[in-house]
Amino acid sequence: MRLVDHPDAKAFILHWGEMGTQWGVNRSVAQVHALLYLSEDPLTADAIVDALTLARSNVSTALKELQGYRIVRRVHVEGDRRDHFIAETDLWDMLMRIAEERKRREIDPTIALLGELAERLRKDDTAPAHLRQRVARMHEFLGTLGGWYDQVRVLPKPTLVALMKMGGRIAKFLPGKSKKAD
């Protein structure tokens, strides 16, 4: 039985594709990722085309995008001249790579633009005060978020896991915060 013929594998692949569209990722890209994530062995582009019944061009585009995020990589299988592909299966590594790439593509350019706008608005006496204030606040907020991410992303994986598991309880370690019962 092919992996995609198992009803739960099929459900996962279809759902991952739907969720991809909610996250701003093309459905085909998300489905290719899901298939590779579930696959025990590396797959060729042709095997992906057959399994998902997608156009070869869609699969090629999806593989390039997933490699750009560094969550899929090309591998060579001994005795086979074709390229094969595997997905990152360490979920923390996958999360951190996706977050890093999205920050680079989306957040960093926004911070840069907001910085330019805030500087221009600061010097523009004709700009409404609320416009200056809101752009400056947004720039500061995203800059703080980006700085926080840059600090957190270099923490060892066990520390990240511990922080995540602590959730809101981390607040009791912050100065000036009242201790709340668990």
HELIX and SHEET records of a PDB file:
HELIX    1   1 LEU A    3  ASP A    5  5                                   3    
HELIX    2   2 PRO A    7  GLN A   22  1                                  16    
HELIX    3   3 ARG A   27  LEU A   38  1                                  12    
HELIX    4   4 ALA A   45  LEU A   52  1                                   8    
HELIX    5   5 ARG A   56  GLY A   68  1                                  13    
HELIX    6   6 LEU A   91  ARG A  102  1                                  12    
HELIX    7   7 LYS A  103  ILE A  107  3                                   5    
HELIX    8   8 ASP A  108  LYS A  123  1                                  16    
HELIX    9   9 ALA A  129  VAL A  152  1                                  24    
HELIX   10  10 LYS A  157  MET A  166  1                                  10    
HELIX   11  11 GLY A  167  PHE A  173  5                                   7    
SHEET    1   A 3 LEU A  43  THR A  44  0                                        
SHEET    2   A 3 ASP A  83  ALA A  87 -1                                        
SHEET    3   A 3 VAL A  72  HIS A  76 -1                                        
END                                                                             
